[in-house]
Amino acid sequence: MKNQTTKTLRVEEGKVFAERLNGLAASVGCLALIGAYLTTGQIIPGFV
């Protein structure tokens, strides 16, 4: 049997930061959607 080694790919730090920032923005957007719905009863306030 051969000694098998596995290669792990390293993710660039800039991409990790960008994905975390994107997730944070999505979370804020979801909270804003829920807040708008709770206060006005409409998903997009002012749009019929």
C-alpha positions as a printed Julia matrix, in Angstrom:
48×3 Matrix{Float64}:
   0.0    0.0    0.0
   1.13   3.49  -0.79
   1.2    6.26   1.75
  -1.68   8.44   0.61
  -1.79  12.11   1.44
  -4.79  14.32   0.9
  -4.52  17.84  -0.36
  -6.7   20.46   1.27
  -7.56  23.58  -0.61
  -7.04  26.85   1.22
  -9.7   29.5    0.79
  -8.53  33.06   0.29
  -9.17  35.32   3.27
 -10.83  37.97   1.07
 -13.41  35.47  -0.14
 -14.21  34.37   3.4
 -14.72  37.99   4.42
 -16.93  38.65   1.37
 -19.12  35.62   2.1
 -19.53  36.62   5.74
 -20.45  40.16   4.71
 -22.95  38.79   2.19
 -24.51  36.59   4.87
 -24.75  39.53   7.25
 -26.46  41.65   4.58
 -28.92  38.83   3.87
 -29.7   38.51   7.58
 -30.34  42.25   7.89
 -32.59  42.12   4.84
 -34.61  39.26   6.29
 -35.02  41.09   9.58
 -36.14  44.22   7.71
 -38.68  42.15   5.78
 -40.07  40.64   8.96
 -40.16  44.05  10.67
 -41.99  45.65   7.74
 -44.51  42.83   7.67
 -45.15  42.99  11.41
 -45.65  46.75  11.45
 -47.63  47.26   8.22
 -49.0   43.84   7.3
 -47.48  44.16   3.83
 -44.29  42.59   2.53
 -43.46  45.68   0.46
 -45.05  48.7    2.18
 -46.75  51.07  -0.25
 -46.84  48.55  -3.1
 -50.28  47.16  -3.83
